[in-house]
Amino acid sequence: MTKQELLALAANTENLIARTVHPTQFQLEQRDRIVTAAHTAGITDAEISAARQAQK
């Protein structure tokens, strides 16, 4: 997976959680794993936030 694909996945996941009224524990754990992987790849929260805004 490329860094750009990981950024898109993290942004999509954050947007999905934001739109979900009552996210499940599994969804929250998945989001945490994806965001952690993004951080490990050098992607910042600011980059994820900007990608989220671009998707709206």
mmCIF file of the N, C-alpha and C atoms, coordinates in Angstrom:
data_MODEL
# 
_entry.id   MODEL 
# 
loop_
_atom_site.group_PDB 
_atom_site.id 
_atom_site.type_symbol 
_atom_site.label_atom_id 
_atom_site.label_alt_id 
_atom_site.label_comp_id 
_atom_site.label_asym_id 
_atom_site.label_entity_id 
_atom_site.label_seq_id 
_atom_site.pdbx_PDB_ins_code 
_atom_site.Cartn_x 
_atom_site.Cartn_y 
_atom_site.Cartn_z 
_atom_site.occupancy 
_atom_site.B_iso_or_equiv 
_atom_site.pdbx_formal_charge 
_atom_site.auth_seq_id 
_atom_site.auth_comp_id 
_atom_site.auth_asym_id 
_atom_site.auth_atom_id 
_atom_site.pdbx_PDB_model_num 
ATOM 1   N N  . MET A 1 1  ? 0.849   -1.166 0.000  1.00 0.00 ? 1  MET A N  1 
ATOM 2   C CA . MET A 1 1  ? 0.000   0.000  0.000  1.00 0.00 ? 1  MET A CA 1 
ATOM 3   C C  . MET A 1 1  ? 0.900   1.235  0.000  1.00 0.00 ? 1  MET A C  1 
ATOM 4   N N  . THR A 1 2  ? 0.589   2.168  -0.874 1.00 0.00 ? 2  THR A N  1 
ATOM 5   C CA . THR A 1 2  ? 1.389   3.385  -0.936 1.00 0.00 ? 2  THR A CA 1 
ATOM 6   C C  . THR A 1 2  ? 0.990   4.339  0.190  1.00 0.00 ? 2  THR A C  1 
ATOM 7   N N  . LYS A 1 3  ? 1.839   5.314  0.426  1.00 0.00 ? 3  LYS A N  1 
ATOM 8   C CA . LYS A 1 3  ? 1.544   6.317  1.451  1.00 0.00 ? 3  LYS A CA 1 
ATOM 9   C C  . LYS A 1 3  ? 0.258   7.074  1.098  1.00 0.00 ? 3  LYS A C  1 
ATOM 10  N N  . GLN A 1 4  ? 0.073   7.368  -0.181 1.00 0.00 ? 4  GLN A N  1 
ATOM 11  C CA . GLN A 1 4  ? -1.132  8.078  -0.625 1.00 0.00 ? 4  GLN A CA 1 
ATOM 12  C C  . GLN A 1 4  ? -2.385  7.232  -0.394 1.00 0.00 ? 4  GLN A C  1 
ATOM 13  N N  . GLU A 1 5  ? -2.296  5.938  -0.654 1.00 0.00 ? 5  GLU A N  1 
ATOM 14  C CA . GLU A 1 5  ? -3.435  5.046  -0.411 1.00 0.00 ? 5  GLU A CA 1 
ATOM 15  C C  . GLU A 1 5  ? -3.744  4.949  1.081  1.00 0.00 ? 5  GLU A C  1 
ATOM 16  N N  . LEU A 1 6  ? -2.698  4.889  1.900  1.00 0.00 ? 6  LEU A N  1 
ATOM 17  C CA . LEU A 1 6  ? -2.891  4.833  3.342  1.00 0.00 ? 6  LEU A CA 1 
ATOM 18  C C  . LEU A 1 6  ? -3.530  6.125  3.854  1.00 0.00 ? 6  LEU A C  1 
ATOM 19  N N  . LEU A 1 7  ? -3.108  7.253  3.309  1.00 0.00 ? 7  LEU A N  1 
ATOM 20  C CA . LEU A 1 7  ? -3.706  8.537  3.679  1.00 0.00 ? 7  LEU A CA 1 
ATOM 21  C C  . LEU A 1 7  ? -5.189  8.551  3.313  1.00 0.00 ? 7  LEU A C  1 
ATOM 22  N N  . ALA A 1 8  ? -5.521  8.086  2.131  1.00 0.00 ? 8  ALA A N  1 
ATOM 23  C CA . ALA A 1 8  ? -6.924  8.043  1.701  1.00 0.00 ? 8  ALA A CA 1 
ATOM 24  C C  . ALA A 1 8  ? -7.745  7.109  2.589  1.00 0.00 ? 8  ALA A C  1 
ATOM 25  N N  . LEU A 1 9  ? -7.179  5.967  2.940  1.00 0.00 ? 9  LEU A N  1 
ATOM 26  C CA . LEU A 1 9  ? -7.874  5.017  3.821  1.00 0.00 ? 9  LEU A CA 1 
ATOM 27  C C  . LEU A 1 9  ? -8.115  5.634  5.191  1.00 0.00 ? 9  LEU A C  1 
ATOM 28  N N  . ALA A 1 10 ? -7.112  6.289  5.743  1.00 0.00 ? 10 ALA A N  1 
ATOM 29  C CA . ALA A 1 10 ? -7.265  6.920  7.057  1.00 0.00 ? 10 ALA A CA 1 
ATOM 30  C C  . ALA A 1 10 ? -8.334  8.011  7.005  1.00 0.00 ? 10 ALA A C  1 
ATOM 31  N N  . ALA A 1 11 ? -8.307  8.827  5.960  1.00 0.00 ? 11 ALA A N  1 
ATOM 32  C CA . ALA A 1 11 ? -9.303  9.901  5.830  1.00 0.00 ? 11 ALA A CA 1 
ATOM 33  C C  . ALA A 1 11 ? -10.707 9.321  5.658  1.00 0.00 ? 11 ALA A C  1 
ATOM 34  N N  . ASN A 1 12 ? -10.839 8.299  4.814  1.00 0.00 ? 12 ASN A N  1 
ATOM 35  C CA . ASN A 1 12 ? -12.151 7.662  4.618  1.00 0.00 ? 12 ASN A CA 1 
ATOM 36  C C  . ASN A 1 12 ? -12.673 7.076  5.921  1.00 0.00 ? 12 ASN A C  1 
ATOM 37  N N  . THR A 1 13 ? -11.799 6.437  6.662  1.00 0.00 ? 13 THR A N  1 
ATOM 38  C CA . THR A 1 13 ? -12.202 5.813  7.922  1.00 0.00 ? 13 THR A CA 1 
ATOM 39  C C  . THR A 1 13 ? -12.634 6.870  8.935  1.00 0.00 ? 13 THR A C  1 
ATOM 40  N N  . GLU A 1 14 ? -11.879 7.955  9.033  1.00 0.00 ? 14 GLU A N  1 
ATOM 41  C CA . GLU A 1 14 ? -12.246 9.042  9.948  1.00 0.00 ? 14 GLU A CA 1 
ATOM 42  C C  . GLU A 1 14 ? -13.605 9.628  9.557  1.00 0.00 ? 14 GLU A C  1 
ATOM 43  N N  . ASN A 1 15 ? -13.837 9.821  8.266  1.00 0.00 ? 15 ASN A N  1 
ATOM 44  C CA . ASN A 1 15 ? -15.125 10.356 7.819  1.00 0.00 ? 15 ASN A CA 1 
ATOM 45  C C  . ASN A 1 15 ? -16.266 9.393  8.111  1.00 0.00 ? 15 ASN A C  1 
ATOM 46  N N  . LEU A 1 16 ? -16.031 8.113  7.936  1.00 0.00 ? 16 LEU A N  1 
ATOM 47  C CA . LEU A 1 16 ? -17.056 7.109  8.231  1.00 0.00 ? 16 LEU A CA 1 
ATOM 48  C C  . LEU A 1 16 ? -17.429 7.147  9.709  1.00 0.00 ? 16 LEU A C  1 
ATOM 49  N N  . ILE A 1 17 ? -16.431 7.189  10.576 1.00 0.00 ? 17 ILE A N  1 
ATOM 50  C CA . ILE A 1 17 ? -16.694 7.243  12.021 1.00 0.00 ? 17 ILE A CA 1 
ATOM 51  C C  . ILE A 1 17 ? -17.454 8.519  12.364 1.00 0.00 ? 17 ILE A C  1 
ATOM 52  N N  . ALA A 1 18 ? -17.075 9.625  11.743 1.00 0.00 ? 18 ALA A N  1 
ATOM 53  C CA . ALA A 1 18 ? -17.731 10.911 12.027 1.00 0.00 ? 18 ALA A CA 1 
ATOM 54  C C  . ALA A 1 18 ? -19.213 10.886 11.630 1.00 0.00 ? 18 ALA A C  1 
ATOM 55  N N  . ARG A 1 19 ? -19.548 10.134 10.585 1.00 0.00 ? 19 ARG A N  1 
ATOM 56  C CA . ARG A 1 19 ? -20.941 10.061 10.123 1.00 0.00 ? 19 ARG A CA 1 
ATOM 57  C C  . ARG A 1 19 ? -21.759 9.003  10.854 1.00 0.00 ? 19 ARG A C  1 
ATOM 58  N N  . THR A 1 20 ? -21.112 8.136  11.595 1.00 0.00 ? 20 THR A N  1 
ATOM 59  C CA . THR A 1 20 ? -21.805 7.039  12.279 1.00 0.00 ? 20 THR A CA 1 
ATOM 60  C C  . THR A 1 20 ? -22.281 7.514  13.651 1.00 0.00 ? 20 THR A C  1 
ATOM 61  N N  . VAL A 1 21 ? -23.577 7.378  13.892 1.00 0.00 ? 21 VAL A N  1 
ATOM 62  C CA . VAL A 1 21 ? -24.155 7.859  15.146 1.00 0.00 ? 21 VAL A CA 1 
ATOM 63  C C  . VAL A 1 21 ? -23.575 7.114  16.341 1.00 0.00 ? 21 VAL A C  1 
ATOM 64  N N  . HIS A 1 22 ? -23.541 5.807  16.267 1.00 0.00 ? 22 HIS A N  1 
ATOM 65  C CA . HIS A 1 22 ? -23.016 4.981  17.357 1.00 0.00 ? 22 HIS A CA 1 
ATOM 66  C C  . HIS A 1 22 ? -22.026 3.971  16.789 1.00 0.00 ? 22 HIS A C  1 
ATOM 67  N N  . PRO A 1 23 ? -20.772 4.394  16.556 1.00 0.00 ? 23 PRO A N  1 
ATOM 68  C CA . PRO A 1 23 ? -19.806 3.450  16.004 1.00 0.00 ? 23 PRO A CA 1 
ATOM 69  C C  . PRO A 1 23 ? -19.554 2.289  16.975 1.00 0.00 ? 23 PRO A C  1 
ATOM 70  N N  . THR A 1 24 ? -19.343 1.119  16.407 1.00 0.00 ? 24 THR A N  1 
ATOM 71  C CA . THR A 1 24 ? -19.086 -0.052 17.235 1.00 0.00 ? 24 THR A CA 1 
ATOM 72  C C  . THR A 1 24 ? -17.645 -0.015 17.743 1.00 0.00 ? 24 THR A C  1 
ATOM 73  N N  . GLN A 1 25 ? -17.387 -0.802 18.747 1.00 0.00 ? 25 GLN A N  1 
ATOM 74  C CA . GLN A 1 25 ? -16.029 -0.905 19.276 1.00 0.00 ? 25 GLN A CA 1 
ATOM 75  C C  . GLN A 1 25 ? -15.069 -1.382 18.195 1.00 0.00 ? 25 GLN A C  1 
ATOM 76  N N  . PHE A 1 26 ? -15.536 -2.303 17.366 1.00 0.00 ? 26 PHE A N  1 
ATOM 77  C CA . PHE A 1 26 ? -14.702 -2.814 16.270 1.00 0.00 ? 26 PHE A CA 1 
ATOM 78  C C  . PHE A 1 26 ? -14.332 -1.687 15.300 1.00 0.00 ? 26 PHE A C  1 
ATOM 79  N N  . GLN A 1 27 ? -15.310 -0.857 14.936 1.00 0.00 ? 27 GLN A N  1 
ATOM 80  C CA . GLN A 1 27 ? -15.034 0.259  14.031 1.00 0.00 ? 27 GLN A CA 1 
ATOM 81  C C  . GLN A 1 27 ? -14.004 1.215  14.632 1.00 0.00 ? 27 GLN A C  1 
ATOM 82  N N  . LEU A 1 28 ? -14.139 1.500  15.910 1.00 0.00 ? 28 LEU A N  1 
ATOM 83  C CA . LEU A 1 28 ? -13.201 2.407  16.575 1.00 0.00 ? 28 LEU A CA 1 
ATOM 84  C C  . LEU A 1 28 ? -11.799 1.796  16.631 1.00 0.00 ? 28 LEU A C  1 
ATOM 85  N N  . GLU A 1 29 ? -11.730 0.499  16.898 1.00 0.00 ? 29 GLU A N  1 
ATOM 86  C CA . GLU A 1 29 ? -10.429 -0.178 16.939 1.00 0.00 ? 29 GLU A CA 1 
ATOM 87  C C  . GLU A 1 29 ? -9.785  -0.210 15.559 1.00 0.00 ? 29 GLU A C  1 
ATOM 88  N N  . GLN A 1 30 ? -10.602 -0.452 14.517 1.00 0.00 ? 30 GLN A N  1 
ATOM 89  C CA . GLN A 1 30 ? -10.089 -0.436 13.144 1.00 0.00 ? 30 GLN A CA 1 
ATOM 90  C C  . GLN A 1 30 ? -9.521  0.939  12.815 1.00 0.00 ? 30 GLN A C  1 
ATOM 91  N N  . ARG A 1 31 ? -10.274 1.977  13.161 1.00 0.00 ? 31 ARG A N  1 
ATOM 92  C CA . ARG A 1 31 ? -9.815  3.335  12.911 1.00 0.00 ? 31 ARG A CA 1 
ATOM 93  C C  . ARG A 1 31 ? -8.485  3.592  13.608 1.00 0.00 ? 31 ARG A C  1 
ATOM 94  N N  . ASP A 1 32 ? -8.385  3.175  14.859 1.00 0.00 ? 32 ASP A N  1 
ATOM 95  C CA . ASP A 1 32 ? -7.144  3.377  15.604 1.00 0.00 ? 32 ASP A CA 1 
ATOM 96  C C  . ASP A 1 32 ? -5.970  2.663  14.948 1.00 0.00 ? 32 ASP A C  1 
ATOM 97  N N  . ARG A 1 33 ? -6.188  1.439  14.469 1.00 0.00 ? 33 ARG A N  1 
ATOM 98  C CA . ARG A 1 33 ? -5.118  0.696  13.797 1.00 0.00 ? 33 ARG A CA 1 
ATOM 99  C C  . ARG A 1 33 ? -4.697  1.381  12.502 1.00 0.00 ? 33 ARG A C  1 
ATOM 100 N N  . ILE A 1 34 ? -5.668  1.857  11.740 1.00 0.00 ? 34 ILE A N  1 
ATOM 101 C CA . ILE A 1 34 ? -5.361  2.514  10.466 1.00 0.00 ? 34 ILE A CA 1 
ATOM 102 C C  . ILE A 1 34 ? -4.618  3.824  10.704 1.00 0.00 ? 34 ILE A C  1 
ATOM 103 N N  . VAL A 1 35 ? -5.070  4.614  11.666 1.00 0.00 ? 35 VAL A N  1 
ATOM 104 C CA . VAL A 1 35 ? -4.400  5.886  11.965 1.00 0.00 ? 35 VAL A CA 1 
ATOM 105 C C  . VAL A 1 35 ? -2.996  5.632  12.509 1.00 0.00 ? 35 VAL A C  1 
ATOM 106 N N  . THR A 1 36 ? -2.828  4.614  13.322 1.00 0.00 ? 36 THR A N  1 
ATOM 107 C CA . THR A 1 36 ? -1.494  4.271  13.832 1.00 0.00 ? 36 THR A CA 1 
ATOM 108 C C  . THR A 1 36 ? -0.573  3.872  12.677 1.00 0.00 ? 36 THR A C  1 
ATOM 109 N N  . ALA A 1 37 ? -1.076  3.096  11.740 1.00 0.00 ? 37 ALA A N  1 
ATOM 110 C CA . ALA A 1 37 ? -0.278  2.718  10.571 1.00 0.00 ? 37 ALA A CA 1 
ATOM 111 C C  . ALA A 1 37 ? 0.092   3.948  9.757  1.00 0.00 ? 37 ALA A C  1 
ATOM 112 N N  . ALA A 1 38 ? -0.840  4.880  9.624  1.00 0.00 ? 38 ALA A N  1 
ATOM 113 C CA . ALA A 1 38 ? -0.554  6.117  8.897  1.00 0.00 ? 38 ALA A CA 1 
ATOM 114 C C  . ALA A 1 38 ? 0.539   6.915  9.600  1.00 0.00 ? 38 ALA A C  1 
ATOM 115 N N  . HIS A 1 39 ? 0.439   7.025  10.910 1.00 0.00 ? 39 HIS A N  1 
ATOM 116 C CA . HIS A 1 39 ? 1.459   7.739  11.679 1.00 0.00 ? 39 HIS A CA 1 
ATOM 117 C C  . HIS A 1 39 ? 2.822   7.062  11.527 1.00 0.00 ? 39 HIS A C  1 
ATOM 118 N N  . THR A 1 40 ? 2.832   5.750  11.552 1.00 0.00 ? 40 THR A N  1 
ATOM 119 C CA . THR A 1 40 ? 4.075   5.003  11.388 1.00 0.00 ? 40 THR A CA 1 
ATOM 120 C C  . THR A 1 40 ? 4.693   5.272  10.013 1.00 0.00 ? 40 THR A C  1 
ATOM 121 N N  . ALA A 1 41 ? 3.842   5.504  9.023  1.00 0.00 ? 41 ALA A N  1 
ATOM 122 C CA . ALA A 1 41 ? 4.312   5.788  7.666  1.00 0.00 ? 41 ALA A CA 1 
ATOM 123 C C  . ALA A 1 41 ? 4.717   7.252  7.490  1.00 0.00 ? 41 ALA A C  1 
ATOM 124 N N  . GLY A 1 42 ? 4.596   8.036  8.566  1.00 0.00 ? 42 GLY A N  1 
ATOM 125 C CA . GLY A 1 42 ? 5.009   9.435  8.503  1.00 0.00 ? 42 GLY A CA 1 
ATOM 126 C C  . GLY A 1 42 ? 3.895   10.402 8.144  1.00 0.00 ? 42 GLY A C  1 
ATOM 127 N N  . ILE A 1 43 ? 2.661   9.938  8.146  1.00 0.00 ? 43 ILE A N  1 
ATOM 128 C CA . ILE A 1 43 ? 1.520   10.794 7.840  1.00 0.00 ? 43 ILE A CA 1 
ATOM 129 C C  . ILE A 1 43 ? 1.059   11.465 9.132  1.00 0.00 ? 43 ILE A C  1 
ATOM 130 N N  . THR A 1 44 ? 0.889   12.768 9.092  1.00 0.00 ? 44 THR A N  1 
ATOM 131 C CA . THR A 1 44 ? 0.503   13.510 10.291 1.00 0.00 ? 44 THR A CA 1 
ATOM 132 C C  . THR A 1 44 ? -1.020  13.613 10.405 1.00 0.00 ? 44 THR A C  1 
ATOM 133 N N  . ASP A 1 45 ? -1.473  13.971 11.599 1.00 0.00 ? 45 ASP A N  1 
ATOM 134 C CA . ASP A 1 45 ? -2.900  14.200 11.803 1.00 0.00 ? 45 ASP A CA 1 
ATOM 135 C C  . ASP A 1 45 ? -3.391  15.345 10.917 1.00 0.00 ? 45 ASP A C  1 
ATOM 136 N N  . ALA A 1 46 ? -2.552  16.349 10.729 1.00 0.00 ? 46 ALA A N  1 
ATOM 137 C CA . ALA A 1 46 ? -2.928  17.482 9.876  1.00 0.00 ? 46 ALA A CA 1 
ATOM 138 C C  . ALA A 1 46 ? -3.153  17.029 8.435  1.00 0.00 ? 46 ALA A C  1 
ATOM 139 N N  . GLU A 1 47 ? -2.326  16.118 7.948  1.00 0.00 ? 47 GLU A N  1 
ATOM 140 C CA . GLU A 1 47 ? -2.494  15.591 6.587  1.00 0.00 ? 47 GLU A CA 1 
ATOM 141 C C  . GLU A 1 47 ? -3.778  14.786 6.477  1.00 0.00 ? 47 GLU A C  1 
ATOM 142 N N  . ILE A 1 48 ? -4.078  13.997 7.501  1.00 0.00 ? 48 ILE A N  1 
ATOM 143 C CA . ILE A 1 48 ? -5.327  13.211 7.506  1.00 0.00 ? 48 ILE A CA 1 
ATOM 144 C C  . ILE A 1 48 ? -6.513  14.157 7.529  1.00 0.00 ? 48 ILE A C  1 
ATOM 145 N N  . SER A 1 49 ? -6.447  15.185 8.355  1.00 0.00 ? 49 SER A N  1 
ATOM 146 C CA . SER A 1 49 ? -7.532  16.160 8.452  1.00 0.00 ? 49 SER A CA 1 
ATOM 147 C C  . SER A 1 49 ? -7.748  16.867 7.115  1.00 0.00 ? 49 SER A C  1 
ATOM 148 N N  . ALA A 1 50 ? -6.669  17.269 6.464  1.00 0.00 ? 50 ALA A N  1 
ATOM 149 C CA . ALA A 1 50 ? -6.792  17.940 5.166  1.00 0.00 ? 50 ALA A CA 1 
ATOM 150 C C  . ALA A 1 50 ? -7.407  17.009 4.127  1.00 0.00 ? 50 ALA A C  1 
ATOM 151 N N  . ALA A 1 51 ? -7.015  15.748 4.153  1.00 0.00 ? 51 ALA A N  1 
ATOM 152 C CA . ALA A 1 51 ? -7.583  14.769 3.211  1.00 0.00 ? 51 ALA A CA 1 
ATOM 153 C C  . ALA A 1 51 ? -9.057  14.543 3.502  1.00 0.00 ? 51 ALA A C  1 
ATOM 154 N N  . ARG A 1 52 ? -9.425  14.539 4.775  1.00 0.00 ? 52 ARG A N  1 
ATOM 155 C CA . ARG A 1 52 ? -10.833 14.393 5.153  1.00 0.00 ? 52 ARG A CA 1 
ATOM 156 C C  . ARG A 1 52 ? -11.658 15.543 4.582  1.00 0.00 ? 52 ARG A C  1 
ATOM 157 N N  . GLN A 1 53 ? -11.149 16.762 4.747  1.00 0.00 ? 53 GLN A N  1 
ATOM 158 C CA . GLN A 1 53 ? -11.858 17.941 4.259  1.00 0.00 ? 53 GLN A CA 1 
ATOM 159 C C  . GLN A 1 53 ? -11.987 17.912 2.730  1.00 0.00 ? 53 GLN A C  1 
ATOM 160 N N  . ALA A 1 54 ? -10.973 17.434 2.063  1.00 0.00 ? 54 ALA A N  1 
ATOM 161 C CA . ALA A 1 54 ? -10.985 17.365 0.602  1.00 0.00 ? 54 ALA A CA 1 
ATOM 162 C C  . ALA A 1 54 ? -12.021 16.365 0.095  1.00 0.00 ? 54 ALA A C  1 
ATOM 163 N N  . GLN A 1 55 ? -12.348 15.364 0.910  1.00 0.00 ? 55 GLN A N  1 
ATOM 164 C CA . GLN A 1 55 ? -13.305 14.341 0.501  1.00 0.00 ? 55 GLN A CA 1 
ATOM 165 C C  . GLN A 1 55 ? -14.751 14.772 0.685  1.00 0.00 ? 55 GLN A C  1 
ATOM 166 N N  . LYS A 1 56 ? -14.978 15.773 1.496  1.00 0.00 ? 56 LYS A N  1 
ATOM 167 C CA . LYS A 1 56 ? -16.364 16.176 1.786  1.00 0.00 ? 56 LYS A CA 1 
ATOM 168 C C  . LYS A 1 56 ? -17.003 16.876 0.631  1.00 0.00 ? 56 LYS A C  1 
# 
